[in-house]
């Protein structure tokens, strides 16, 4: 039988605020000694009161602008009740009925809502006898995004998560490193024989890589279909993902909203976003950077390939460097394409090998190198040889090339002596070419490049050799 899978995603992202969500503790859960960034508020001591973090709310509303979501004029925080050692209060301050954002769209996937809550502490179960809890993460601002159940393919789900990470990093509101738990994906998956009808929903929690997202969804679709084919019933439950065995496993029965006994937090006033200047749409729009989709359009118009564009915009430092290049009015057409080609290949190769750092490369000098290439004043071999030097010198590539005699020679008169020497020294090879052996000409061009130490324009050299031999 053919089964139709339906997938909805829930994604949590830690926000890069200076302090935690409801107290003044430093927001830095990955550094410092365990339980060093805590206070009576985030440890839920009696008599303490939470105060919402304005910066965190502003970040969520900025994200709303990026995905065209509707901002709630009225919003409130709720208590989500459950007991676990990583929740000091025995409830989590979250949002239920009135989230900050509703609707919107990202990567073609419709969004249901985006709300704010506090993160939990971090439990460690591999430190010997018993478990340990580090409360440095307790209270860190956490943005939760929920999609509509409109995804029907594991790859689409993975691509959505990748684009979300890119948006969060572009906005500067989250580092969203999945391996550090700064972005966690949960997938709700069901299969049905009837198109348009939902099956029993199974949640797979805490997927910490894009590969895991896609693999877990693909496995779960196959598992549920097999259960139904064998006459069984899919249980509504929460499952985990075993990376080693590449399979999901049962964790617990699936809770519903009723199980959490949501109710408005009586200690936090209701929020009218229209009354806060920091939350105004105009102010947020002014702070909004150029979004990935707009960059794709701009760079495509410059003639870059899709692969080059994705490599550039996926890395913030590379993206910023290329943005500085295209700000120059001379970086258009062939120059822009040459710059992108060298940036995404040779430059990144030097950086990834640890030989150089992008911060040491002067954008002006790099653009000059691309311009010299485009004007045929340097050939590609010389340009590749000069590139590492641009990281360690304050001198531009033109000055270096002149000093070393590396400027490409395209003048026929300047190459005349070299041509005569080659035809004389390799008269037998020249005769082979004259007799119709095309490969012989390439050998002669190579000898010319050697004699000129790579400075000759190979196209001109080839043309002149052809004429001389014939």
C-alpha positions, 0 to 999 in steps of 0.5 A: 500500500502507498501511505501519505506521510504528514510532518509538522516540526517544533523547533527550539532555539536559544536566543543570544541575549545578555541575560536570562529570560526572567532574571539578570543572570548571565546568559552563557550556558556553555561556559563557566563552572557548573551552577555559577550563573544562577540566582534565587529567581532562576532557582525558584526560591520562595518570594522571587518574581520573574521579570520578562527580558525585553531583548528576548521579546524584541528578537522574537518580533524581529524574527516575525518580520523576517517570516511575515508572521502576525504580531499579537497585540496582546500576549501573556506568559503561562505556566506549563506544569510538569515535574522533572529535576531540570525544572526548579519550579516544577513548572516552565514559564512558557506561552500557550493561548496568546503567543507573540507570533502567529502565521508566517511562512519559511521555505514554503512551509506555513508556520502555526506560531512562535512563542517564548519560554525559558529553557530547562537545566542540563542533566548529566547521566554519565558522571558516575553514580547518580545524575548531576544537574547544571542549572546554568541553562535554566532560564535561558530565553528559548524561542519555540517555532511550530509549523503547520502539518504541511510537510510530506517529505524528510528532505523538505523537513531537513531543508526547512531546518537548515533555512531556519538556522540560516535565518536565525544566524542572519538576524544575529538572534541565535547561534543555533548550533545543533551540536551544542543544543542551541537549536533542537528539532522535534518532528511530529509524524503520521502516515495515512492511506487516505490523502488529506487524512491524518494518521496517529501522531508520533513525536520524535524528540531532540534531533540534534543534526540535520542528518538526524532530522531526515533519517529519523523522519524517514525511519518513522514513516517506514516504521508506521507504514509497516505497523499498519500493513501488519494490521497493527495500530500506531500508538500516540507516543514520544520517541527518541532517536538512536543515532548508532542504531539508526532507529527510533525508540519508545520514551513515553506516552504522548502528553497533551495540552491538558496534561500540562494544566496551562494557566496564565502566570499570575506574577507576570503582567499581560503584554501589549506590544503596541505600547512598547517603543522597542517593539514597533514595526518601524523600528524592527524593520530598520534593524532587519538585515538583508535576508537570505532569500534577498541575497540569493536574488541579488547574487543570482543577478550577478551571475553566481551559481546556486552552489556558490551562493549557498556556500557564501550565505551559509557562513556569516564571515564569508557572507560579510566579506562578499557583501563588502566586495559587491558594495564596490561598483566595479564588482559586477559581471565577470569580476563578481563571478571571478571573485565568487569562484576564487572565494568559494574555492581557493580562499576557503581551501586556505582557511579550512586547512588552517593556513590562513584566516579570512579576517587577514584578507583585505577585500580591496586587494582581493577585488583587485586580484579578480579585476587583474584576472578579468583584464588578462593582466594575470593568468589563473596560475599566477593569481592562485600563487599570489593569493596566499601572499595577500593574507600576509602583506599590505601590498596589493596584487598589482604591485607584487606582480610588477615587482616579481615580473609576473604581469601577463604578457599579451603583446605579440612583439614582446613574445616574438623572441620566445616564439622563435626560440620554441620553434627552433628548439622543438622543430621536430614537435613543431613539424608534428603539429604541422602534420596534424598532431594537435597535442603537439601544440599544447606541448609547445604552449607549455614550453612557452609558459615555462620560458616566461615563468607563467607570465605569457597569456596562453591564448595569445601564445597559442595563436602566435605559435600557430602562425609561426609554425604554419 
